[in-house]
Amino acid sequence: MLYDFLALIYPRNCLACGNSLYRHEEQLCNFCYLNLPKTNFHLQPDNAVKNLFYGRTTIETAGSFYLFSKKGSIQKILHAIKYKGNKELAVLVGKWYANDLLRHSPVLQSACIVPVPLHPLKLKKRGYNQSEEFARGLSEGLQIQLNTTLLQRTENTSTQTRKNKFERWENVEDTFEITEKECFKNKEVILVDDVITTGATIEACCQVLHQIEGIKIHVLSVAYAE
């Protein structure tokens, strides 16, 4: 009765369709959760994300959980995470992805998960890094170490949203640095971002990470925007 009373004052609604949530539902109703547009790229070694980086940088594997489309359910989820302070949803999505990866593909237990960092000024303004929260969910679900210090952002760049492919690459060129090399020699890292569009941010991160001798890079993201 108390739960029902509180639901009248603080209604819980699905982030995708807006309908009321049942007690067992978290963030999304079951229908929307089951119908989210998964890519299943982890079942396709030569998928669209992996192919995006051919000739640009060297990565071992790549994948994205969902397909992004304007005004679609994934855009609503990402908007809630990035602009409405819903970092718990980012962690939850990371755990969902981890469950899929554990069911269908081998997991790199020896690797560590490295999120694409925010500049300290932007981090202070937003309060959290959405890619780091998504990576945290992956880390918890996969039981793989999370490292938030290896990669750092040195330039407070402008948003990538309205930039073309070249402008995106130019905007993030020389904006990252690594804090240590010796500890990650011949190691594997899983580089994690929220959305991959042109791949400019991931490419810039990889260029810096490849300064580490023998490093192998895998890429994962919440969504891929074709």
Summary of the structure (lengths in Angstrom):
residues: 226
radius of gyration: 17.9
end to end distance: 46.4
largest distance: 60.5
contacts: 699
relative contact order: 0.17
helix: 40%
strand: 18%
